[in-house]
Amino acid sequence: MTGHGTSDPRAAFALSVDASHIVRKVPTIQEARVLPGGSVVGDLHGGLTFTDAVAAALESRSVSGWQEFRSTSGEIWTIIVLNR
């Protein structure tokens, strides 16, 4: 068991992202497919700036899917980490 009373090993880790490195525009499915692993994609609009097809392509490359992230400046981002 890890974390605080949970068996999920990811629960012990907090996400830290430099907002200046978030990829904000992914216009095509092809671009979503060629982004390097480790890329963080997101927006300040609940993910709505990405088409459904692009969002699906990004989701297929992520273990944890879309998440909300508060930057140090207080902005709330909707992000996805490409780790597949």
Secondary structure, DSSP 8 states (H G I E B T S, - for coil): -BTTTBS-GGGG------GGG-B----SHHHHHHS-TT-EEEESSTTTTS-HHHHHHHHTT-SS--EEEE-TTS-EEEEEE---
